Amino acid sequence: MKLLSSSENNVEIEPPVELYAYHATSSFANDISMPYLSYFAVRLGASFEQIAWIQSLMNLLPNALQYFWGWISDTKLVRTYWIIGGSLFGAISLYLLSTVNDPNEMLFLVIIYSISLSIINPTWAALQGDWMNPSKRGSTLSKFHVIGGLLGLVGSLIAVYSVYTDGSNSAEPFRPLFTFAAVATFIGGLILIRVPYRDPEKTKDLVLSETAKKEYSNTFQSYVRAQAFYALNMSLIWPLFAMILIEVLEVDNIVLVAFSLVGAVSEMAFQPIMGRLVDRVGPLPVLIMSRIGFAILPFIYAFFPIIEVMILLQIVILGPCFSAFLITSNAMVLDLAPNKERAAYFSYYNTRVGITTFVGALIGGYMAGYLEDFYNDTWKAIFTIFIISGIGRSLGTIPFLSLRIPKKYPGSIYLVDRLMEFRMFKRR
C-alpha cells in the first residue's frame, strides 16, 4: 500500500480512480442481485413472515454489527484492508445464495452476506470522506452514484436478459444474477489494493470550539433520532412489495425486472442535479424534500394498485427522492463528524437506523400475515399497512424541519438573507 507524504495529505486531492471503480463494481453487484432478493424468495415459496425475516435481517445485521468494524477502521486506519476482506467474504456468500432451493437456506446465507456488509459499509463511507473536498461533497457523492448507476444499469439489463431468455415465472432466472454479483464483489475488493493510504487527521477539517463541537454533536444525535423514526415507518411496507407485485397484481418476471430497471434509471438521472443542489443549499433541505416525497408514496400505492401507476411513480417520485436520500444521508454525517471519527459516526448512525428498519420490516411482515388471516384478503392487509406507513412517514418528516445544520452553505445563506429582507419589508 502506497503512503502519501504529509504535503500530499494537506493538498486537496480528488478521489483516485480505484475508488470510483470499486463503487462501480459494488453497484453492479448490488443492482443485479438485491432488487430481486424478495422476488427470488417468493418464487421459492416464501411466506410473508419469511420475507419479513429476510428483509429485516438484511437491514439489521449490516448495520447493527457496524459499530465494532467502524471503531476498528478508525483506530487501525488502513480502511481498504477491511473492505477487501469483507468483499471476499461477501463474494462467497453471494455465490452460495445462487444455489439455494429453500427460503430457510436463503435466510442463513442472507445472514452471512449481511455480516460482510457490516464490515464494508462504514469503512467505505469513511474512506470516501477521507478523499473528499468538504465544499464539494454533494458533487463528488453524485459522481460516485452516477458512475455506480451506470454499472448498476448494466446489471439491471443483464437481469432483464436473464429473465427474458428463460421465459419462466420460477426462481431459476434469478440464480445467475447472484453469481454475477459474487464475481463483481470479488473483483471490487481486489481493485482497492492499489489505493494509497490517506491520513484522515491531516485532511482538511473545521477547527471547532468546544461550544461548536457540542452543537455539532447535538445536531448529529437529533438527526439520528429523526432518521431512525422515519426508517421504522418506511420499512413497514418493504416485505410487501414482492407480494403485491407477484400475488396481487400477478405480474411476470420480466415486469419485475423492468420495474427495478426503471427505478434505477430514474435514480441515476437525478444524481447530478441532487449533488449540485446539496453543494448549493446543503444536504438538509434536499433531505427534507426526499422525506416528503417518500411520505406521499404509500397513499398512492394504497389507492392506485396498478402496475402502470407504480412504474410511473418509480420515475417521478421514487427515483429523484432516492437519489436525494443517497447523497444527503452520507453528506449529513460527513458534515457533522470529525475526520478521525468518521467510521465510528457512520457505524453509530447505521446501527441505530438499521435496528429500527429491522423492527419495522418484521412488524410489517407479521402484521400483513395476521391481517391477511383476519380479512381473508391479501390486498386488504397490504392496503392497511400502506396507510399506516404513510401516516407514520408524514409524522416522521416533522423532526427534520426543526434540525439546524451549523455549517453554512452559499444557497442557504442567500435564502436566509432573502427571508430577512421579506420580513423587514412586511414590517414596513
RAFEN-V541749 format. One record per pair of residues at least 12 apart in sequence whose ideal C-beta (glycine too) atoms are under 6 Angstrom apart, sorted by sequence separation. I is the first residue (numbers start at 1). J is the second residue. D is the distance in whole Angstrom. If there is no record, write none. Layout:
# RAFEN-V541749
[[I J D] [I J D]]
This chain:
# RAFEN-V541749
[[97 109 5] [333 345 6] [38 51 6] [41 54 6] [96 109 5] [333 346 6] [368 381 5] [371 384 6] [162 176 5] [93 109 5] [333 349 6] [368 385 6] [159 177 6] [367 385 6] [93 112 4] [93 113 4] [364 385 6] [90 113 6] [293 317 5] [90 116 3] [89 116 4] [294 321 6] [293 321 4] [86 116 5] [290 321 4] [86 119 3] [86 120 4] [290 324 4] [290 325 5] [82 119 6] [83 120 5] [286 324 5] [83 123 5] [82 123 5] [83 124 6] [287 328 4] [286 328 5] [79 123 5] [283 328 4] [79 127 4] [266 314 6] [283 331 4] [69 118 6] [262 311 6] [266 315 5] [270 319 6] [274 323 5] [278 327 6] [283 332 5] [69 119 5] [73 123 4] [270 320 4] [274 324 5] [263 314 4] [58 110 6] [62 114 5] [66 118 5] [70 122 4] [262 314 5] [267 319 5] [271 323 5] [275 327 6] [50 103 5] [54 107 6] [57 110 6] [61 114 3] [65 118 4] [266 319 2] [270 323 4] [274 327 5] [278 331 6] [53 107 6] [57 111 6] [62 117 4] [263 318 6] [267 322 5] [54 110 5] [58 114 6] [62 118 5] [66 122 5] [251 307 6] [263 319 6] [267 323 5] [46 103 4] [57 114 6] [249 307 5] [44 103 5] [62 121 6] [41 103 6] [130 198 5] [130 200 5] [335 407 5] [98 175 5] [98 178 4] [173 253 6] [97 178 5] [98 179 5] [302 383 5] [169 252 6] [94 178 5] [169 253 5] [302 386 4] [301 386 5] [302 387 6] [94 181 5] [95 182 4] [94 182 4] [298 386 4] [163 253 4] [164 254 6] [91 182 5] [163 254 5] [298 389 5] [299 390 5] [298 390 4] [91 185 4] [163 257 5] [90 185 5] [91 186 4] [160 257 5] [87 185 5] [159 257 5] [295 393 4] [294 393 6] [295 394 5] [87 188 6] [88 189 5] [87 189 3] [295 397 6] [84 189 4] [156 261 4] [292 397 6] [291 397 5] [84 192 5] [156 264 5] [83 192 6] [223 332 6] [291 400 6] [153 264 6] [80 192 4] [152 264 6] [288 400 5] [80 195 5] [15 131 4] [220 336 4] [219 336 6] [149 268 3] [284 403 6] [216 336 5] [12 133 5] [23 144 5] [27 148 3] [31 152 3] [284 405 5] [231 353 5] [235 357 4] [239 361 6] [24 147 5] [28 151 4] [32 155 3] [238 361 5] [282 405 6] [24 148 6] [27 151 5] [28 152 6] [31 155 4] [228 352 5] [232 356 4] [236 360 5] [23 148 5] [27 152 4] [31 156 5] [146 271 5] [224 349 5] [228 353 5] [231 356 5] [235 360 3] [239 364 5] [32 158 6] [145 271 5] [227 353 5] [231 357 5] [235 361 5] [239 365 4] [20 147 5] [24 151 4] [28 155 5] [32 159 6] [43 170 6] [44 171 5] [237 364 6] [282 409 4] [43 171 4] [224 352 5] [228 356 4] [232 360 4] [236 364 4] [240 368 6] [281 409 6] [142 271 4] [142 272 5] [248 378 6] [281 411 4] [282 412 5] [40 171 6] [247 378 6] [248 379 5] [280 411 4] [281 412 5] [142 275 2] [40 174 4] [205 339 5] [139 275 5] [203 339 6] [138 275 4] [36 174 5] [244 382 5] [200 339 4] [201 340 5] [138 278 3] [139 279 5] [200 340 5] [138 279 4] [240 382 5] [33 177 5] [32 177 5] [33 178 5] [32 180 5] [33 181 4] [237 385 6] [32 181 5] [236 385 6] [29 181 4] [237 389 5] [236 389 4] [29 184 4] [28 184 5] [29 185 5] [233 389 6] [25 184 5] [233 392 3] [233 393 5] [25 187 5] [26 188 5] [25 188 4] [233 396 5] [22 188 5] [230 396 4] [229 396 5] [22 191 5] [21 191 5] [22 192 5] [18 191 5] [226 399 4] [226 400 5] [18 194 5] [18 195 5] [16 195 6] [145 326 6] [222 403 6] [55 238 5] [55 239 5] [142 327 6] [141 327 5] [52 239 4] [51 239 5] [138 327 6] [9 199 5] [216 406 6] [215 406 5] [4 196 5] [9 202 4] [138 331 6] [2 196 4] [3 197 5] [4 198 6] [137 331 5] [1 197 6] [137 334 6] [42 242 5] [39 242 5] [38 242 4] [42 246 5] [125 330 6] [129 334 5] [129 342 5] [126 342 4] [39 256 5] [126 343 4] [123 343 6] [126 346 6] [122 343 5] [125 346 5] [122 346 4] [35 260 4] [122 347 4] [31 264 6] [74 341 6] [74 343 5] [73 343 4] [74 344 5] [70 343 4] [71 344 5] [70 344 5] [70 346 6] [70 347 3] [67 347 5] [66 347 4] [66 350 5] [67 351 5] [66 351 5] [63 350 4] [64 351 5] [63 351 5] [64 354 5] [63 354 2] [60 354 5] [59 354 5] [59 357 4] [60 358 3] [59 358 5] [56 358 5] [56 361 4] [55 361 4] [56 362 5] [52 361 6] [52 362 5] [52 365 2] [51 365 6] [49 365 6] [48 365 5] [48 368 5] [49 369 5] [48 369 4]]
